[in-house]
Amino acid sequence: MIMKAEETINGKDTVTIVKELNEPFEESCFEERDDYKTLPYHVIKGRFDDVFGLFNYQLHVTDAGYEKIAGSHVLLGNAHLKILYDNGSVAWEEQFPCATDIIVASESQKCTSISNSSEFLFQNALKKGGKLLGIGVAQLRKMRNKKSSSNKGKAIHAFVHVNSAFTKLGTSGYKASVIVDEWQKEECELCIFKKGMASIEKVLPMTEFLKKVKIGSSFHIEGVENTYQGKKQIILNEMVKAAS
C-alpha cells in the first residue's frame, strides 16, 4: 500500500502503517486447520482496528449466489475494501471475490442457511483483505515452510480407486477416500491442494472434474505420502492418467 507523504491514516504516516501491519503475532494467535496454521478472523480484525482505527477502513460485501461443489453448498460474494486517509479520501482500495461454506440440512432450508452464512462471508472477505495487505503473510509462510521441511513425505506413484465422493478440505482443497493398489488395497485419503488442482486443470476445470468423478473411478497418480492425526494420506502432485 502506497500513501501520499503528506497524508495520514489514523494519525500515522506510511512508515508506521507498514511497520504495524507487518508486526509479528504471538504464536498463540494462530490456529490449526487441516494441518495448516492460519490466523482467525478476530485476530485479523483486531489488527485492522489497531492499525487503521474504526473509521479509516470500509468493507462492503455483496452476495453473488451459491454453487454446489463436491457436495457442499458454497456462498459466493464480491468484496470491496477501502482504506481511508484521515481527511476521508481513499488511500487504497481493492475489489476481490470471497466465499464460504453453507451448512444445508435440506433444500428447503437453503435460503435460511444462506442468510445465516452472510456473516461468515464477511469474515472470509476481511481475512482475504488482510492477506492482500500482507497481515501475517510472511510469518505464516515461514511457519508453513518450516513444517513442510520437517515433515517431507516419501514420493509415491500409485494406482488408486475412488471409494467416496470428494468433499471440501478447509478452504483450499478437496479430499476423498481411495483404495491404493500399491498398499495391498489399503484405504487412505487422497488430498488435492493447489499443485494437484493445477495438474487437473491442465485437462479440465476443477469443478468439472469434481462432477465427473464417481465412486469406483480409477487414477494413476504421483504424490507424496503423509500422515495426519494417525491417518495415511496421499497429497496429489500430478494426475498421470485417469483409467476410468
N, C-alpha and C positions, 0 to 999 in steps of 0.2 A: 504494500500500500504506500503510495507516494503522496505526501502532503505538501501544501504550499508553505514556504518557510515562514511567512508572516501570520499564518493561521494556527489555531489551537483546537484540540478536541479534549473536552473535559478539563480545560486549563493546561493541557500538556502539549509539548512540541513533538516533532517527528521522532527524535532520538528516544524520548521517554516512552512514547506509544509502542514503538518497535521493541524496546527492551522489556516492557511489561507484558506484551503479547507473548514473547518467547521465554518468559521466566519459567524455569522447570517446576513441575509439580512434585509433591511428595508421593512416594511410591504407594501410599495408602489411598491416594485419589483414583488409582486405576482399578478397573475390574476385569475379570477374566470372562471372555465369551468365546465359546467354540475354540478353546485352546489359544486364543489371541488376547493380548492386553488391549483395552480400549478405555477412552475417557467417557464417563456417563454424562448425560445431558446437564444435570445440575452443576457439575464441575465446570463445564464449558460456559454455561450461562453465568456462573459466578465470575469467570474471567472476563466475559463481555461487560458485566456490570462494574467490575473493579476498574477496568481499563478505560472504557468509554463513558461510564456513567449511565444512568437510566434513560436519559433524554437525548443521547448522541448516537443512538442506533435504532433502526426500524427494520422489522422483518415482517413482510406480508406473504402469506401462503394461500394459494387457491387450489381447491380440489380439481383434479383432472380426470376423475372417474377411476375405475378399477380394472384390473386384469386378473385372470386366474392363471397362475403359473405353478406348475408341478404340484397341483392340488391345493395350493394356498391362494387366497384372495389377497391381492396387493393393491392398496390405495395409493394412487399416484397424485403428484402435486407439482405446482410450479412456485418457486420461491423467489422473492426479490428482497435482497438485503442492501440496506443503505447505512453508511457511516457518515455522520454529520459533523461539520465544524460547529464551534460554539455560536457562530452567527446564523446557523440554520441552513447554510448552503451544503451541498453534497460534496464530501471529501472522497468518497469511494462508493461504488455500487456494483452489484453483480446479480445476474439472474441465472438460476440453475434448477434442474429437476430434483425432486425428492420423492420418497416412497416409504411406506410402512406396511407391515402385515396387518390383515384384518382377521380377527377371530370370529368366524362364522359357524354357528351351530347348524343352521339350516338356511335355505334360500329365502324364507320368509323373514329372517332376522337380518338380512343383508343391509338394509337401509339403516337400521338402528346401529349395527356394528360399524358402518362407515362413519356415522355421526360420532360414535364413541372413539373412533380412531383418529379424528381430526387433530386432537391434542398431540398424539404420538407423531403425526405427520409434521406438525410444527416443531416438535423436538428433533426429529430427524433433519429438518431444514436448518435449524440452528447449529447442529453438530456438523453438517456439511459446510455451513458458512464459516464455522470455526476452523475447519480444515483448510478452507481457501485462504484464511488469514494466517495460517501456519501455527495455530494454537495446538501445542503438544505434538506436532507432526514429527519434528526431528527427534524428540525424546522417545516417541513410540517406535519410530524406525530403528533407533539404536537398540531398544529393548527387544524388538522382534528379531533383528539380525543376530543379537547375542543368543537368543533362544534357539534360533534356526541353526546356528553354527554348532551349538552344543547338542542338538537333537537330530542331526542329519541321519536319515534312514538309508537303508540298502536299496539300490536301484533294482527294479523288477520288471521283467517282460512277462505278462500274464494273459491267459485266456479266461475271461470272466463271463458269467451268466447272470443277468439281472434277476434278482429274487424279490424285489419290492419296487414300488414306484419311487421316483426321485422326489425328495422333499427339500425345502429350503434349509440351508445350513447357515444360521446367522443372517447377516445382510449381504454376504459376499460370495455365497457358494451354494452347492447342492450336494446331497448325499443319497445313496441307495444301498440296500443290502445286495451283495453279489456272492456267487459261488465261484471259487478260484480253483481251476484245474490243477495249477502248479502246487497247490497246497492240499492235495488229496481231497478235493471237493469241499474244503473248509469254507465257512461263511465269514465274510468280513464286510466292512463299509468301504464303498468307493466314494471318495470325496473329490469334488470338482471345484477348483478355485480359479483365479484369474488366468493362470497359464493354461490349465486344461480347457477352459472355455474358449480361449483364443485358438487352440488347436481345433476344437469342434467347429468354431465359426469360420474356419477356412473352407468348410464344406457346406454348412447351412447355419442359419441363425440359431442361437441357443434356445429361443422359445419354440422353434420348430422341432429341434432335437428332443426337447422335453415332451412334446406332444407325440412324437413318433415312437419313443422308447416304450416298449411293453415288457411286462414280466416274461422272462424267457429269452429276451434279446441277448445276443452274444457279441462280445467285443474282444479284439486283441489290442492290449494297451501297453504303454510304457509309463511307469510311475515310480513312486518311492514308498517303501514300507514305512508304516508309522504305528505307534501305539498310543491311544488316548483313553485315559480312565480304564485301563486294563483291556480295552477292545482293540483288535487289529484293524488297521485301515490301510488303504492304498490311496495315495494322493496322485490323481491323474495328471500326467505331464503331456502325453501325446496319445491321441486316438489313432492307433496304427491302422486298424481295419474293423469295420462293423460287419461281422459274419452273417448276422441275421437279425 
